[in-house]
């Protein structure tokens, strides 16, 4: 089990280097900022990744897996990077999510190859209920 938030921060910093993530996106909070930014709670045998805004809990994910926690943290970072990439590389008449999702999966795969498959599964779930709409 990880002993401190500082150890998690060090791991996140190292993972972020693999995709040249902005340092400002890699900050791991250990308490709510009440602006929706997620934070990590350490428990005896598990972790919680929580987001709250003005006292209202948006989500609270728990896991005993450090790898899963790191995936959640880096997924958020990579999502921000993928949005910026899509905006900088907007492709004409296609659904903007095509570029965004592709970059999201690619970046997570560059961090850890097995994470690309997890990202693909997330994308597939989204597309089941909200398929691409190209014009």
N, CA, C and O atoms as a GROMACS GRO file, in nm:
protein
  540
    1UNK      N    1   0.084  -0.118   0.000
    1UNK     CA    2   0.000   0.000   0.000
    1UNK      C    3   0.088   0.124   0.000
    1UNK      O    4   0.192   0.127   0.066
    2UNK      N    5   0.048   0.225  -0.073
    2UNK     CA    6   0.120   0.350  -0.078
    2UNK      C    7   0.108   0.421   0.056
    2UNK      O    8   0.000   0.427   0.115
    3UNK      N    9   0.220   0.473   0.104
    3UNK     CA   10   0.221   0.534   0.236
    3UNK      C   11   0.171   0.678   0.237
    3UNK      O   12   0.120   0.725   0.339
    4UNK      N   13   0.183   0.748   0.125
    4UNK     CA   14   0.148   0.890   0.130
    4UNK      C   15   0.102   0.943  -0.004
    4UNK      O   16   0.126   0.883  -0.109
    5UNK      N   17   0.037   1.056   0.001
    5UNK     CA   18  -0.006   1.125  -0.120
    5UNK      C   19   0.116   1.171  -0.200
    5UNK      O   20   0.109   1.185  -0.323
    6UNK      N   21   0.227   1.194  -0.131
    6UNK     CA   22   0.350   1.237  -0.199
    6UNK      C   23   0.403   1.127  -0.290
    6UNK      O   24   0.456   1.155  -0.398
    7UNK      N   25   0.390   1.002  -0.248
    7UNK     CA   26   0.432   0.891  -0.333
    7UNK      C   27   0.344   0.881  -0.457
    7UNK      O   28   0.393   0.858  -0.567
    8UNK      N   29   0.214   0.899  -0.439
    8UNK     CA   30   0.123   0.898  -0.553
    8UNK      C   31   0.157   1.013  -0.647
    8UNK      O   32   0.158   0.996  -0.768
    9UNK      N   33   0.184   1.131  -0.591
    9UNK     CA   34   0.220   1.247  -0.672
    9UNK      C   35   0.345   1.218  -0.754
    9UNK      O   36   0.351   1.253  -0.872
   10UNK      N   37   0.444   1.155  -0.694
   10UNK     CA   38   0.568   1.121  -0.766
   10UNK      C   39   0.538   1.026  -0.882
   10UNK      O   40   0.593   1.042  -0.991
   11UNK      N   41   0.452   0.927  -0.859
   11UNK     CA   42   0.415   0.833  -0.965
   11UNK      C   43   0.342   0.905  -1.078
   11UNK      O   44   0.370   0.881  -1.196
   12UNK      N   45   0.250   0.992  -1.042
   12UNK     CA   46   0.175   1.067  -1.143
   12UNK      C   47   0.269   1.156  -1.224
   12UNK      O   48   0.255   1.166  -1.346
   13UNK      N   49   0.363   1.220  -1.158
   13UNK     CA   50   0.461   1.303  -1.229
   13UNK      C   51   0.539   1.220  -1.330
   13UNK      O   52   0.560   1.264  -1.444
   14UNK      N   53   0.582   1.101  -1.290
   14UNK     CA   54   0.658   1.013  -1.381
   14UNK      C   55   0.572   0.968  -1.498
   14UNK      O   56   0.619   0.966  -1.612
   15UNK      N   57   0.448   0.931  -1.472
   15UNK     CA   58   0.358   0.889  -1.580
   15UNK      C   59   0.330   1.006  -1.675
   15UNK      O   60   0.323   0.987  -1.796
   16UNK      N   61   0.315   1.124  -1.620
   16UNK     CA   62   0.289   1.242  -1.701
   16UNK      C   63   0.402   1.274  -1.796
   16UNK      O   64   0.378   1.324  -1.906
   17UNK      N   65   0.524   1.245  -1.756
   17UNK     CA   66   0.641   1.270  -1.843
   17UNK      C   67   0.633   1.187  -1.971
   17UNK      O   68   0.684   1.229  -2.075
   18UNK      N   69   0.572   1.070  -1.963
   18UNK     CA   70   0.564   0.981  -2.079
   18UNK      C   71   0.484   1.041  -2.194
   18UNK      O   72   0.503   1.004  -2.310
   19UNK      N   73   0.394   1.133  -2.161
   19UNK     CA   74   0.310   1.196  -2.265
   19UNK      C   75   0.327   1.347  -2.267
   19UNK      O   76   0.250   1.419  -2.331
   20UNK      N   77   0.429   1.394  -2.197
   20UNK     CA   78   0.458   1.537  -2.194
   20UNK      C   79   0.337   1.617  -2.143
   20UNK      O   80   0.302   1.721  -2.198
   21UNK      N   81   0.275   1.566  -2.037
   21UNK     CA   82   0.157   1.632  -1.979
   21UNK      C   83   0.197   1.761  -1.908
   21UNK      O   84   0.304   1.767  -1.848
   22UNK      N   85   0.114   1.863  -1.916
   22UNK     CA   86   0.143   1.987  -1.844
   22UNK      C   87   0.149   1.962  -1.693
   22UNK      O   88   0.062   1.895  -1.638
   23UNK      N   89   0.250   2.015  -1.628
   23UNK     CA   90   0.266   1.995  -1.484
   23UNK      C   91   0.143   2.040  -1.406
   23UNK      O   92   0.107   1.979  -1.305
   24UNK      N   93   0.078   2.146  -1.452
   24UNK     CA   94  -0.039   2.198  -1.381
   24UNK      C   95  -0.155   2.098  -1.382
   24UNK      O   96  -0.243   2.105  -1.297
   25UNK      N   97  -0.156   2.005  -1.477
   25UNK     CA   98  -0.262   1.904  -1.485
   25UNK      C   99  -0.233   1.783  -1.397
   25UNK      O  100  -0.321   1.700  -1.374
   26UNK      N  101  -0.110   1.774  -1.348
   26UNK     CA  102  -0.066   1.655  -1.275
   26UNK      C  103  -0.077   1.668  -1.124
   26UNK      O  104  -0.038   1.576  -1.052
   27UNK      N  105  -0.129   1.777  -1.076
   27UNK     CA  106  -0.137   1.799  -0.931
   27UNK      C  107  -0.241   1.706  -0.870
   27UNK      O  108  -0.358   1.705  -0.911
   28UNK      N  109  -0.198   1.628  -0.772
   28UNK     CA  110  -0.286   1.535  -0.702
   28UNK      C  111  -0.327   1.600  -0.571
   28UNK      O  112  -0.244   1.624  -0.484
   29UNK      N  113  -0.455   1.627  -0.558
   29UNK     CA  114  -0.507   1.688  -0.436
   29UNK      C  115  -0.539   1.580  -0.332
   29UNK      O  116  -0.573   1.467  -0.367
   30UNK      N  117  -0.527   1.618  -0.204
   30UNK     CA  118  -0.560   1.524  -0.097
   30UNK      C  119  -0.678   1.572  -0.014
   30UNK      O  120  -0.712   1.511   0.088
   31UNK      N  121  -0.740   1.680  -0.058
   31UNK     CA  122  -0.857   1.734   0.012
   31UNK      C  123  -0.942   1.807  -0.092
   31UNK      O  124  -0.891   1.851  -0.195
   32UNK      N  125  -1.072   1.819  -0.065
   32UNK     CA  126  -1.158   1.887  -0.162
   32UNK      C  127  -1.123   2.034  -0.178
   32UNK      O  128  -1.091   2.104  -0.081
   33UNK      N  129  -1.129   2.079  -0.302
   33UNK     CA  130  -1.110   2.220  -0.332
   33UNK      C  131  -1.245   2.288  -0.352
   33UNK      O  132  -1.252   2.409  -0.371
   34UNK      N  133  -1.352   2.208  -0.348
   34UNK     CA  134  -1.490   2.253  -0.366
   34UNK      C  135  -1.517   2.319  -0.500
   34UNK      O  136  -1.611   2.397  -0.515
   35UNK      N  137  -1.433   2.286  -0.599
   35UNK     CA  138  -1.456   2.336  -0.734
   35UNK      C  139  -1.476   2.222  -0.833
   35UNK      O  140  -1.476   2.243  -0.954
   36UNK      N  141  -1.493   2.101  -0.780
   36UNK     CA  142  -1.513   1.985  -0.865
   36UNK      C  143  -1.385   1.910  -0.896
   36UNK      O  144  -1.391   1.797  -0.946
   37UNK      N  145  -1.269   1.969  -0.868
   37UNK     CA  146  -1.143   1.901  -0.895
   37UNK      C  147  -1.134   1.777  -0.807
   37UNK      O  148  -1.155   1.785  -0.686
   38UNK      N  149  -1.102   1.662  -0.867
   38UNK     CA  150  -1.096   1.540  -0.787
   38UNK      C  151  -0.978   1.539  -0.690
   38UNK      O  152  -0.877   1.604  -0.713
   39UNK      N  153  -0.994   1.464  -0.583
   39UNK     CA  154  -0.888   1.448  -0.485
   39UNK      C  155  -0.882   1.302  -0.442
   39UNK      O  156  -0.977   1.226  -0.464
   40UNK      N  157  -0.771   1.264  -0.382
   40UNK     CA  158  -0.747   1.126  -0.342
   40UNK      C  159  -0.755   1.115  -0.190
   40UNK      O  160  -0.696   1.195  -0.118
   41UNK      N  161  -0.829   1.015  -0.145
   41UNK     CA  162  -0.833   0.981  -0.002
   41UNK      C  163  -0.763   0.847   0.014
   41UNK      O  164  -0.791   0.753  -0.060
   42UNK      N  165  -0.671   0.839   0.110
   42UNK     CA  166  -0.602   0.714   0.140
   42UNK      C  167  -0.669   0.648   0.258
   42UNK      O  168  -0.693   0.711   0.361
   43UNK      N  169  -0.700   0.519   0.243
   43UNK     CA  170  -0.758   0.440   0.350
   43UNK      C  171  -0.661   0.327   0.382
   43UNK      O  172  -0.559   0.313   0.315
   44UNK      N  173  -0.690   0.248   0.482
   44UNK     CA  174  -0.600   0.140   0.521
   44UNK      C  175  -0.565   0.048   0.405
   44UNK      O  176  -0.447   0.020   0.381
   45UNK      N  177  -0.665   0.000   0.333
   45UNK     CA  178  -0.642  -0.095   0.224
   45UNK      C  179  -0.705  -0.052   0.092
   45UNK      O  180  -0.727  -0.135   0.004
   46UNK      N  181  -0.734   0.076   0.079
   46UNK     CA  182  -0.798   0.121  -0.044
   46UNK      C  183  -0.774   0.270  -0.066
   46UNK      O  184  -0.720   0.341   0.018
   47UNK      N  185  -0.818   0.313  -0.182
   47UNK     CA  186  -0.810   0.454  -0.222
   47UNK      C  187  -0.949   0.498  -0.265
   47UNK      O  188  -1.028   0.418  -0.314
   48UNK      N  189  -0.977   0.625  -0.247
   48UNK     CA  190  -1.098   0.684  -0.303
   48UNK      C  191  -1.057   0.801  -0.390
   48UNK      O  192  -0.968   0.879  -0.355
   49UNK      N  193  -1.123   0.813  -0.505
   49UNK     CA  194  -1.101   0.925  -0.596
   49UNK      C  195  -1.234   0.998  -0.599
   49UNK      O  196  -1.332   0.948  -0.654
   50UNK      N  197  -1.236   1.117  -0.539
   50UNK     CA  198  -1.361   1.187  -0.510
   50UNK      C  199  -1.362   1.324  -0.577
   50UNK      O  200  -1.260   1.392  -0.585
   51UNK      N  201  -1.479   1.362  -0.624
   51UNK     CA  202  -1.500   1.496  -0.678
   51UNK      C  203  -1.620   1.556  -0.607
   51UNK      O  204  -1.726   1.495  -0.599
   52UNK      N  205  -1.602   1.677  -0.556
   52UNK     CA  206  -1.714   1.746  -0.493
   52UNK      C  207  -1.707   1.894  -0.526
   52UNK      O  208  -1.600   1.950  -0.549
   53UNK      N  209  -1.824   1.954  -0.528
   53UNK     CA  210  -1.831   2.097  -0.556
   53UNK      C  211  -1.933   2.159  -0.460
   53UNK      O  212  -2.049   2.117  -0.456
   54UNK      N  213  -1.888   2.257  -0.386
   54UNK     CA  214  -1.973   2.327  -0.290
   54UNK      C  215  -2.047   2.231  -0.198
   54UNK      O  216  -2.165   2.249  -0.168
   55UNK      N  217  -1.976   2.130  -0.153
   55UNK     CA  218  -2.034   2.035  -0.060
   55UNK      C  219  -2.114   1.923  -0.123
   55UNK      O  220  -2.157   1.832  -0.052
   56UNK      N  221  -2.136   1.927  -0.253
   56UNK     CA  222  -2.212   1.824  -0.322
   56UNK      C  223  -2.115   1.726  -0.387
   56UNK      O  224  -2.032   1.765  -0.468
   57UNK      N  225  -2.126   1.599  -0.352
   57UNK     CA  226  -2.037   1.497  -0.409
   57UNK      C  227  -2.082   1.462  -0.550
   57UNK      O  228  -2.195   1.419  -0.572
   58UNK      N  229  -1.993   1.480  -0.646
   58UNK     CA  230  -2.021   1.450  -0.786
   58UNK      C  231  -1.998   1.301  -0.812
   58UNK      O  232  -2.081   1.234  -0.872
   59UNK      N  233  -1.884   1.252  -0.766
   59UNK     CA  234  -1.857   1.108  -0.773
   59UNK      C  235  -1.758   1.068  -0.665
   59UNK      O  236  -1.684   1.151  -0.612
   60UNK      N  237  -1.761   0.938  -0.634
   60UNK     CA  238  -1.671   0.882  -0.534
   60UNK      C  239  -1.641   0.739  -0.578
   60UNK      O  240  -1.724   0.649  -0.562
   61UNK      N  241  -1.522   0.720  -0.634
   61UNK     CA  242  -1.481   0.587  -0.680
   61UNK      C  243  -1.382   0.531  -0.579
   61UNK      O  244  -1.293   0.601  -0.532
   62UNK      N  245  -1.398   0.404  -0.547
   62UNK     CA  246  -1.307   0.339  -0.453
   62UNK      C  247  -1.244   0.217  -0.517
   62UNK      O  248  -1.308   0.148  -0.597
   63UNK      N  249  -1.118   0.192  -0.481
   63UNK     CA  250  -1.047   0.076  -0.533
   63UNK      C  251  -0.936   0.037  -0.436
   63UNK      O  252  -0.887   0.119  -0.358
   64UNK      N  253  -0.898  -0.088  -0.441
   64UNK     CA  254  -0.782  -0.132  -0.364
   64UNK      C  255  -0.659  -0.140  -0.455
   64UNK      O  256  -0.549  -0.172  -0.410
   65UNK      N  257  -0.677  -0.110  -0.583
   65UNK     CA  258  -0.570  -0.120  -0.682
   65UNK      C  259  -0.505   0.017  -0.707
   65UNK      O  260  -0.570   0.112  -0.750
   66UNK      N  261  -0.376   0.025  -0.680
   66UNK     CA  262  -0.302   0.148  -0.710
   66UNK      C  263  -0.304   0.175  -0.860
   66UNK      O  264  -0.316   0.291  -0.901
   67UNK      N  265  -0.292   0.071  -0.942
   67UNK     CA  266  -0.294   0.088  -1.087
   67UNK      C  267  -0.426   0.150  -1.133
   67UNK      O  268  -0.427   0.237  -1.220
   68UNK      N  269  -0.536   0.105  -1.076
   68UNK     CA  270  -0.666   0.160  -1.114
   68UNK      C  271  -0.677   0.307  -1.073
   68UNK      O  272  -0.727   0.390  -1.149
   69UNK      N  273  -0.630   0.340  -0.954
   69UNK     CA  274  -0.629   0.480  -0.911
   69UNK      C  275  -0.546   0.565  -1.006
   69UNK      O  276  -0.589   0.673  -1.047
   70UNK      N  277  -0.427   0.518  -1.041
   70UNK     CA  278  -0.342   0.592  -1.133
   70UNK      C  279  -0.408   0.608  -1.270
   70UNK      O  280  -0.394   0.712  -1.334
   71UNK      N  281  -0.479   0.505  -1.315
   71UNK     CA  282  -0.552   0.514  -1.441
   71UNK      C  283  -0.657   0.625  -1.433
   71UNK      O  284  -0.670   0.704  -1.526
   72UNK      N  285  -0.732   0.631  -1.324
   72UNK     CA  286  -0.835   0.734  -1.309
   72UNK      C  287  -0.772   0.873  -1.314
   72UNK      O  288  -0.822   0.964  -1.381
   73UNK      N  289  -0.663   0.889  -1.242
   73UNK     CA  290  -0.596   1.020  -1.237
   73UNK      C  291  -0.544   1.057  -1.376
   73UNK      O  292  -0.568   1.168  -1.424
   74UNK      N  293  -0.473   0.965  -1.439
   74UNK     CA  294  -0.412   0.996  -1.569
   74UNK      C  295  -0.517   1.006  -1.679
   74UNK      O  296  -0.496   1.078  -1.777
   75UNK      N  297  -0.627   0.935  -1.665
   75UNK     CA  298  -0.734   0.946  -1.762
   75UNK      C  299  -0.787   1.089  -1.766
   75UNK      O  300  -0.815   1.143  -1.873
   76UNK      N  301  -0.801   1.149  -1.650
   76UNK     CA  302  -0.847   1.288  -1.643
   76UNK      C  303  -0.747   1.382  -1.710
   76UNK      O  304  -0.786   1.472  -1.785
   77UNK      N  305  -0.619   1.362  -1.683
   77UNK     CA  306  -0.513   1.444  -1.742
   77UNK      C  307  -0.516   1.430  -1.894
   77UNK      O  308  -0.511   1.529  -1.967
   78UNK      N  309  -0.523   1.306  -1.941
   78UNK     CA  310  -0.519   1.278  -2.084
   78UNK      C  311  -0.644   1.330  -2.154
   78UNK      O  312  -0.637   1.374  -2.268
   79UNK      N  313  -0.757   1.326  -2.087
   79UNK     CA  314  -0.879   1.384  -2.146
   79UNK      C  315  -0.859   1.532  -2.178
   79UNK      O  316  -0.896   1.579  -2.286
   80UNK      N  317  -0.800   1.604  -2.084
   80UNK     CA  318  -0.773   1.746  -2.107
   80UNK      C  319  -0.679   1.765  -2.226
   80UNK      O  320  -0.698   1.855  -2.308
   81UNK      N  321  -0.578   1.681  -2.234
   81UNK     CA  322  -0.482   1.690  -2.344
   81UNK      C  323  -0.549   1.656  -2.477
   81UNK      O  324  -0.521   1.719  -2.579
   82UNK      N  325  -0.637   1.556  -2.476
   82UNK     CA  326  -0.706   1.514  -2.599
   82UNK      C  327  -0.801   1.622  -2.648
   82UNK      O  328  -0.814   1.643  -2.769
   83UNK      N  329  -0.866   1.692  -2.557
   83UNK     CA  330  -0.954   1.803  -2.596
   83UNK      C  331  -0.873   1.912  -2.665
   83UNK      O  332  -0.912   1.962  -2.770
   84UNK      N  333  -0.761   1.948  -2.605
   84UNK     CA  334  -0.675   2.051  -2.666
   84UNK      C  335  -0.624   2.006  -2.803
   84UNK      O  336  -0.621   2.085  -2.897
   85UNK      N  337  -0.586   1.880  -2.813
   85UNK     CA  338  -0.538   1.827  -2.941
   85UNK      C  339  -0.648   1.836  -3.047
   85UNK      O  340  -0.623   1.878  -3.160
   86UNK      N  341  -0.770   1.796  -3.010
   86UNK     CA  342  -0.880   1.801  -3.106
   86UNK      C  343  -0.906   1.944  -3.151
   86UNK      O  344  -0.929   1.969  -3.269
   87UNK      N  345  -0.903   2.038  -3.058
   87UNK     CA  346  -0.926   2.178  -3.094
   87UNK      C  347  -0.818   2.230  -3.190
   87UNK      O  348  -0.847   2.307  -3.281
   88UNK      N  349  -0.695   2.186  -3.168
   88UNK     CA  350  -0.584   2.228  -3.253
   88UNK      C  351  -0.581   2.156  -3.387
   88UNK      O  352  -0.514   2.200  -3.480
   89UNK      N  353  -0.653   2.045  -3.398
   89UNK     CA  354  -0.650   1.961  -3.518
   89UNK      C  355  -0.791   1.927  -3.566
   89UNK      O  356  -0.817   1.816  -3.612
   90UNK      N  357  -0.880   2.023  -3.556
   90UNK     CA  358  -1.020   2.001  -3.592
   90UNK      C  359  -1.030   1.952  -3.736
   90UNK      O  360  -0.969   2.009  -3.827
   91UNK      N  361  -1.108   1.846  -3.755
   91UNK     CA  362  -1.122   1.785  -3.887
   91UNK      C  363  -1.262   1.811  -3.942
   91UNK      O  364  -1.360   1.755  -3.894
   92UNK      N  365  -1.270   1.895  -4.041
   92UNK     CA  366  -1.389   1.929  -4.117
   92UNK      C  367  -1.524   1.882  -4.070
   92UNK      O  368  -1.575   1.928  -3.968
   93UNK      N  369  -1.582   1.789  -4.145
   93UNK     CA  370  -1.722   1.750  -4.126
   93UNK      C  371  -1.740   1.624  -4.042
   93UNK      O  372  -1.847   1.563  -4.046
   94UNK      N  373  -1.639   1.584  -3.970
   94UNK     CA  374  -1.658   1.462  -3.891
   94UNK      C  375  -1.687   1.497  -3.745
   94UNK      O  376  -1.655   1.606  -3.698
   95UNK      N  377  -1.747   1.404  -3.676
   95UNK     CA  378  -1.775   1.418  -3.534
   95UNK      C  379  -1.643   1.447  -3.462
   95UNK      O  380  -1.546   1.372  -3.477
   96UNK      N  381  -1.639   1.553  -3.385
   96UNK     CA  382  -1.514   1.594  -3.319
   96UNK      C  383  -1.462   1.486  -3.223
   96UNK      O  384  -1.344   1.482  -3.192
   97UNK      N  385  -1.551   1.400  -3.178
   97UNK     CA  386  -1.509   1.294  -3.086
   97UNK      C  387  -1.419   1.190  -3.154
   97UNK      O  388  -1.346   1.119  -3.085
   98UNK      N  389  -1.424   1.181  -3.287
   98UNK     CA  390  -1.335   1.086  -3.356
   98UNK      C  391  -1.189   1.118  -3.326
   98UNK      O  392  -1.112   1.030  -3.290
   99UNK      N  393  -1.152   1.243  -3.340
   99UNK     CA  394  -1.014   1.285  -3.312
   99UNK      C  395  -0.987   1.279  -3.162
   99UNK      O  396  -0.882   1.230  -3.120
  100UNK      N  397  -1.080   1.327  -3.084
  100UNK     CA  398  -1.064   1.328  -2.938
  100UNK      C  399  -1.046   1.187  -2.883
  100UNK      O  400  -0.951   1.161  -2.809
  101UNK      N  401  -1.137   1.095  -2.918
  101UNK     CA  402  -1.129   0.959  -2.866
  101UNK      C  403  -1.001   0.889  -2.911
  101UNK      O  404  -0.937   0.818  -2.833
  102UNK      N  405  -0.965   0.910  -3.036
  102UNK     CA  406  -0.843   0.849  -3.089
  102UNK      C  407  -0.720   0.894  -3.010
  102UNK      O  408  -0.635   0.813  -2.974
  103UNK      N  409  -0.713   1.023  -2.985
  103UNK     CA  410  -0.599   1.078  -2.910
  103UNK      C  411  -0.602   1.031  -2.764
  103UNK      O  412  -0.497   1.002  -2.707
  104UNK      N  413  -0.719   1.024  -2.705
  104UNK     CA  414  -0.736   0.977  -2.568
  104UNK      C  415  -0.679   0.835  -2.553
  104UNK      O  416  -0.600   0.809  -2.463
  105UNK      N  417  -0.719   0.746  -2.642
  105UNK     CA  418  -0.671   0.608  -2.639
  105UNK      C  419  -0.521   0.602  -2.664
  105UNK      O  420  -0.448   0.531  -2.595
  106UNK      N  421  -0.475   0.678  -2.762
  106UNK     CA  422  -0.332   0.679  -2.796
  106UNK      C  423  -0.246   0.721  -2.677
  106UNK      O  424  -0.149   0.654  -2.643
  107UNK      N  425  -0.283   0.832  -2.614
  107UNK     CA  426  -0.203   0.884  -2.503
  107UNK      C  427  -0.201   0.788  -2.384
  107UNK      O  428  -0.096   0.765  -2.324
  108UNK      N  429  -0.316   0.731  -2.350
  108UNK     CA  430  -0.318   0.636  -2.240
  108UNK      C  431  -0.233   0.514  -2.272
  108UNK      O  432  -0.168   0.458  -2.184
  109UNK      N  433  -0.232   0.472  -2.398
  109UNK     CA  434  -0.148   0.360  -2.441
  109UNK      C  435   0.000   0.392  -2.433
  109UNK      O  436   0.082   0.303  -2.411
  110UNK      N  437   0.035   0.518  -2.451
  110UNK     CA  438   0.175   0.558  -2.439
  110UNK      C  439   0.221   0.556  -2.294
  110UNK      O  440   0.339   0.536  -2.265
  111UNK      N  441   0.128   0.577  -2.202
  111UNK     CA  442   0.162   0.572  -2.060
  111UNK      C  443   0.180   0.427  -2.019
  111UNK      O  444   0.283   0.390  -1.963
  112UNK      N  445   0.080   0.347  -2.046
  112UNK     CA  446   0.085   0.202  -2.017
  112UNK      C  447   0.005   0.133  -2.128
  112UNK      O  448  -0.114   0.160  -2.144
  113UNK      N  449   0.067   0.045  -2.203
  113UNK     CA  450  -0.004  -0.018  -2.316
  113UNK      C  451  -0.139  -0.081  -2.278
  113UNK      O  452  -0.233  -0.076  -2.356
  114UNK      N  453  -0.148  -0.141  -2.159
  114UNK     CA  454  -0.274  -0.204  -2.119
  114UNK      C  455  -0.384  -0.101  -2.094
  114UNK      O  456  -0.503  -0.136  -2.097
  115UNK      N  457  -0.347   0.022  -2.070
  115UNK     CA  458  -0.447   0.126  -2.048
  115UNK      C  459  -0.519   0.164  -2.177
  115UNK      O  460  -0.632   0.214  -2.172
  116UNK      N  461  -0.456   0.141  -2.291
  116UNK     CA  462  -0.523   0.172  -2.418
  116UNK      C  463  -0.650   0.088  -2.432
  116UNK      O  464  -0.752   0.138  -2.479
  117UNK      N  465  -0.643  -0.038  -2.392
  117UNK     CA  466  -0.761  -0.124  -2.401
  117UNK      C  467  -0.871  -0.078  -2.306
  117UNK      O  468  -0.989  -0.080  -2.343
  118UNK      N  469  -0.834  -0.036  -2.186
  118UNK     CA  470  -0.935   0.018  -2.093
  118UNK      C  471  -1.002   0.142  -2.153
  118UNK      O  472  -1.123   0.159  -2.142
  119UNK      N  473  -0.922   0.228  -2.214
  119UNK     CA  474  -0.976   0.350  -2.276
  119UNK      C  475  -1.068   0.314  -2.393
  119UNK      O  476  -1.174   0.375  -2.409
  120UNK      N  477  -1.028   0.215  -2.475
  120UNK     CA  478  -1.113   0.171  -2.587
  120UNK      C  479  -1.248   0.121  -2.536
  120UNK      O  480  -1.351   0.148  -2.597
  121UNK      N  481  -1.246   0.049  -2.425
  121UNK     CA  482  -1.372  -0.001  -2.368
  121UNK      C  483  -1.461   0.115  -2.323
  121UNK      O  484  -1.582   0.111  -2.342
  122UNK      N  485  -1.400   0.217  -2.262
  122UNK     CA  486  -1.478   0.336  -2.222
  122UNK      C  487  -1.541   0.402  -2.343
  122UNK      O  488  -1.659   0.438  -2.341
  123UNK      N  489  -1.461   0.419  -2.448
  123UNK     CA  490  -1.510   0.483  -2.571
  123UNK      C  491  -1.624   0.400  -2.632
  123UNK      O  492  -1.726   0.455  -2.673
  124UNK      N  493  -1.605   0.269  -2.638
  124UNK     CA  494  -1.709   0.182  -2.694
  124UNK      C  495  -1.840   0.195  -2.617
  124UNK      O  496  -1.948   0.197  -2.678
  125UNK      N  497  -1.833   0.204  -2.485
  125UNK     CA  498  -1.953   0.220  -2.404
  125UNK      C  499  -2.024   0.352  -2.436
  125UNK      O  500  -2.147   0.357  -2.447
  126UNK      N  501  -1.947   0.457  -2.451
  126UNK     CA  502  -2.004   0.587  -2.485
  126UNK      C  503  -2.073   0.581  -2.621
  126UNK      O  504  -2.184   0.631  -2.638
  127UNK      N  505  -2.005   0.519  -2.718
  127UNK     CA  506  -2.057   0.515  -2.855
  127UNK      C  507  -2.180   0.425  -2.870
  127UNK      O  508  -2.256   0.440  -2.965
  128UNK      N  509  -2.200   0.332  -2.777
  128UNK     CA  510  -2.320   0.249  -2.780
  128UNK      C  511  -2.445   0.335  -2.765
  128UNK      O  512  -2.545   0.314  -2.834
  129UNK      N  513  -2.439   0.430  -2.675
  129UNK     CA  514  -2.557   0.513  -2.651
  129UNK      C  515  -2.553   0.645  -2.727
  129UNK      O  516  -2.656   0.709  -2.745
  130UNK      N  517  -2.435   0.685  -2.771
  130UNK     CA  518  -2.420   0.812  -2.844
  130UNK      C  519  -2.325   0.792  -2.962
  130UNK      O  520  -2.209   0.834  -2.956
  131UNK      N  521  -2.373   0.728  -3.069
  131UNK     CA  522  -2.286   0.701  -3.183
  131UNK      C  523  -2.235   0.829  -3.249
  131UNK      O  524  -2.290   0.938  -3.230
  132UNK      N  525  -2.130   0.812  -3.328
  132UNK     CA  526  -2.075   0.925  -3.401
  132UNK      C  527  -2.182   0.986  -3.491
  132UNK      O  528  -2.265   0.915  -3.548
  133UNK      N  529  -2.179   1.118  -3.504
  133UNK     CA  530  -2.268   1.192  -3.594
  133UNK      C  531  -2.181   1.277  -3.686
  133UNK      O  532  -2.144   1.390  -3.652
  134UNK      N  533  -2.149   1.223  -3.801
  134UNK     CA  534  -2.070   1.299  -3.898
  134UNK      C  535  -2.164   1.373  -3.992
  134UNK      O  536  -2.272   1.324  -4.025
  135UNK      N  537  -2.121   1.493  -4.034
  135UNK     CA  538  -2.207   1.568  -4.126
  135UNK      C  539  -2.150   1.571  -4.264
  135UNK      O  540  -2.210   1.630  -4.354
   0.00000   0.00000   0.00000
